């Protein structure tokens, strides 16, 4: 295992910043776009359905799943940079007593 290139303090600062940014995107999509701008977006159609309705029903869920994927990928990279990734030595198995 190589030496960490990121301190734990920098790692947690990055985690908090990443979480705040992704939550902000989620709030904008879930509330502003899907609720407050729904009437405006309904002037467009997506697959024959008013876009504001589609965003409230499907689009915000797709965005949420993409945000989870972004969080997982970027957190994994940050954990590797900080030397915090899981290894066989640090993981428990089902047969381990807890």
N, C-alpha and C positions, 0 to 999 in steps of 0.2 A: 504494500500500500504506500502511495506517495504521500509526502507531507502536505498538509492543508495549505491552500493558497488564500483562504478566507477565514478570518477569525470568527469565533462563535458570536461575538457581539455584532459584527458586520452581518453574519448570517441571519440573526434574529431581526436586525434592523431591516434587512432585505425582505424577510418573510412578512413582517408587519406592513411594509410598504406595498408588497405584492398583494397581500390580502386586502388592503384598503383600496387599491386600484381596481382589483377585480370585483369587489363589492360595490364600488361606485358604478362600474359598467353594468353590473347586474341591476342596481337600483334604477339607473337611467332606462334600461331596456324594460324592466318589469313595471315601473311606475310611469315614467314620463312618456315613453313611446307607446306602451301597451294600454295605458289608461287615459292619460291626459291628451295625447295626440291621436287617439283612435279615430275620432271623427274626421280629422284632417287627412289621415292616412287612408280612410275608407274611399277617398276619391280615386285611389289606385286599386287595381285588382291583381291578385296573385293566384293563378290556377282557377280563375273564375270566382274567387272569393274576395270580398273587400279586404284590403291589406291590413287595416287596423284590427279587424276581427281576427285575421290569420295570425298577426303578431301576438295578440292576447292569448290565443288558443294554442298555437304551435311554435311560432317564431321565438318567443321568450324561452321556451323549453330548450330549443336547439341552441340558443345563445348560452343558456345555463350549462348545458353539457359541454360546449366548447370551452367555457370558462373553467370548468373542472379539469378538462384535459390540459389546458394551458397551465393551470396551477400545478398539476401533477408533474408535468414535464419540467417546468422551471424550478420547482422545489427539488426535484431529483438532481438537476444540475447543480443547484446551490448546495445540496447535501454532499455531493461528491467533492465540490470545491472546498467545503469546510471539513472534509474528512469524517462526515457523520453518516455515511451510507451504511446500510445493513449488510452484514456478511453472515456466513454460516455460523461463525462463532458468537454473533450477537443476537441471533434469532432463536426463539424457543420453538419446540415442536409440540405436537398434541400430547405426546407421552410425558413431557416434562411436568413435574409437580409445580404448581404455582402457589 
